[in-house]
Amino acid sequence: MRKLKIHNDEVAFFAMGGLGEIGKNMYCVQFQDEIIIIDCGVLFPEDELLGVDYVIQNYDYLVENKEKIKGIFITHGHEDHIGGLPFFLQKVNVPIYAGPFAMSLIRGKLDEKHLLKTAELHEINEFDTVHFKKTWVSFFRTTHSIPDTLGVAVHTPQGTIIQTGDFKFDLTPVGQLPAPNFQQMAKLGDEGVLLLTSDSTNAERPQFTKSERWVDIHIRRIFERIKGRIIFASFASNVYRLREACDAAIKQGRKIAVFGRSMENAIAAGQDLGYLNIPEDYLIDQNDINSYPPEKVMIMCTGSQGEPMAALSRIANGTHRQITIQPGDTVVFSSNPIPGNTTSVNALINKLEESGATVIHGYVNNIHTSGHGGQIDEELMLRLMKPKFFAPVHGEFRMQKIHTKLAQMTGVPKDHCFILANGDVLALTKDSARIADHIETAGDVYIDGRDVGDSVGNPEIRERRLLSEEGVVTAVAVVDLKDYQIVAGPDIVSRGFVYMHESQELIKAANHEVFWAILNTFKNHKHVDARTINRTIVSRLQKLLFERTGRRPVIIPMVTILNGDAKNRQPNDRYVAKRHHNRNNAHQGQDGERRSTNNHQHHRRNRYHEQKHQQPAAAAEK
């Protein structure tokens, strides 16, 4: 079992994800034999992670120390904070503590993975406390782009460690929802904060992030100008934004149709918890949207980030079963692209415009504001908490660096600020802090499927990237180890490397190279098997193709072995050489396609019987 290299009286803070990146949040506080986990999110893959659905944390350290884990405390219900829970619970089943809206979303996730019956779930609010033998946890209310957002305070014998979660100071939230609890934050600051770990997402913006009410006003104004059908796209979890759109639509007498599973779940959860108030007669069935005039319909859907399988992308591509773009449609994007999605979002907007829709999007139309505080919000949090030590989290390195400078401007000494990476262990006492250790396993795990077992590693990702960039070449042959003959083939098939019809000379050269690679394997190896033949083919073909093209495609030899039980015979006992390569190329058609195996077998067997009484010749090097 891996143990941290810290003193027994020190409390450790470390992150399994969320540092140097926006997503995959998972922060841990450990004091002796107690570990408190804050959040367990996913990171959505960049384009270069081909075939990957999610990026999650490596849980090895926590699995090895699972008996120390007291619980996972959730700050809010966004995917980058709760999306990893089903994967983690497949490894370690520990109690989960979350606010009402986050808990509603978590229950849906766990039910989908058949984990709900065995999960231990505890719903909390801002005034609750959770006590363990040596540590205890309290909470404070913040505001974000989703309801029930909480900061987490872990109280240890050495002092209190604060994790703000994602936050901004929205002083005028929509729908008479509660504002940030400044009193709780100030009280924690007065009592003493040993370490503040704070959201750095908007550290580059020298501003106070605008209130959600400001967006509400502009959505109402925009809706008043639209005469046709409205297609409203937003993050499903941004219940405040969904409320603003629904209220504006209802005021105009528009019926509301909801598309997208995550959007349907968010609407249902919001209705149940009182965050949304949509009269039943205003929600219509998806199949009834054409029964109403366009000016009396609003469609709410997922896909504001350009996700290819989301409802909005299918509408734009014309593949949605129930919705097609009509003249007069207006599509409202009430979100901004998250990092890495700008290209796909722009492409989606172009498709919608080409289909005849009017698209309204972005900050320029005042229909989106961030859920993360800018520099003034961050400075205010620092002033309220007055921490002895500071570590910026939830942001890329440049954001963490700027946030650290803000902390110094608000009075935190420079040597009390730490820019940490995932796996770094910050060991603290009442009067000291030091980077004492690094958890080497705190890296990325790529999920290609639905379960934690459906993971792929860096070698697979490199191979996929190589396949996408260089293509694949397959060499096919049938070999008889009894007589040491090539019974069929070799044949070359290119996919994504070169166009075979226009590269006949290269294909013939590659075919010739494989032919002699097999013959030379017979000659130069005492014991011949499929592995030996494959290794020789790959080596020689890689060299040839790189010399001719400057590229390194993935080479897949597919050699079928006949009479493999004869593989230990001496090659020269039955070895028949075929010196000239005209026969080798004879099977290539004008377009490079190969002939049937049966024709090759018949042709080679005839030649074998013609030579069977002759002295076998030694193979010659090409």
Secondary structure, 3 states (H helix, E strand, C coil): CCCCCCCCCCEEEEEEECECECCCCEEEEEECCEEEEECCCCECCCCCCCCCCEEEECCHHHHHCHHHEEEEECCCCCHHHHCCHHHHHCCCCCCEEECHHHHHHHHHHHHHCCCCCCCCEEECCCCCEEECCCCEEEEEECECCCCCCEEEEEEECCEEEEECCCCECCCCCHHHCCCCCHHHHHHHHHHCEEEEEEECCCCCCCCCCCCHHHHHHHHHHHHHHCCCCEEEECCCCCHHHHHHHHHHHHHCCCEEEEECHHHHHHHHHHHHHCCCCCCHHHECCHHHHHHCCHHHEEEEECCCCCCCCCHHHHHHHCCCCCCCCCCCCEEEECCCCCCCCHHHHHHHHHHHHHCCCEEEECHHHCCCCCCCCCHHHHHHHHHHHCEEEEEEECECHHHHHHHHHHHHHCCCCHHHECCCCCCEEEEECCCCEEEEEECCCCCEEEECCCCCCCEECHHHHHHHHHHHHHCEEEEEEEEECCCCEEEEEEEEEEECCCCHHHCHHHHHHHHHHHHHHHHHHHHHCCCCCHHHHHHHHHHHHHHHHHHHHCCCCEEEEEEEEECHHHCCCCHHHHCCCCCCCHHHHHCECCCCCECCHHHHHHHHHHHHHHHCCCCCCCCCCC
